[in-house]
Amino acid sequence: MASQFHKVRLINPWTGATPPDKEMSWLQIKGWGQENVHPRDLEEWLAEAKKAYANHDGDQLGIMIIGS
């Protein structure tokens, strides 16, 4: 059975904020994005994050631009 969690490396480059847990469900990633991504960029960020999550690509999630 596939795990509902993925290993991710997310960071907010302005604040240095990172999630406390590196094993995150999609809802946790979405929640982290809502707290750390500029509202102007959030919709696009979430769309790209969901693709990366669906592809089990934690590295891609980790390098996504947070804000502009």
TAWO-V370705 format. One record per backbone hydrogen bond with DSSP energy under -1.0 kcal/mol. CO is the residue of the C=O (numbers start at 1). NH is the residue of the N-H. E is the energy in kcal/mol with one decimal. If there is no record, write none. Layout:
co={CO,CO}
nh={NH,NH}
e={E,E}
This chain:
co={6,12,17,22,24,25,26,27,28,29,30,31,32,33,38,38,41,42,43,44,45,46,47,48,49,50,51,52,53,57,58,59}
nh={24,16,12,8,6,29,30,31,32,33,34,35,36,37,41,42,45,46,47,48,49,50,51,52,53,54,55,57,56,61,62,63}
e={-2.5,-3.0,-2.3,-2.4,-2.2,-2.2,-2.9,-2.2,-2.5,-2.6,-2.2,-1.2,-1.6,-2.7,-2.0,-1.0,-2.6,-3.1,-1.9,-2.3,-2.9,-2.6,-1.6,-2.4,-2.9,-2.6,-1.8,-3.2,-1.8,-1.8,-2.0,-1.2}
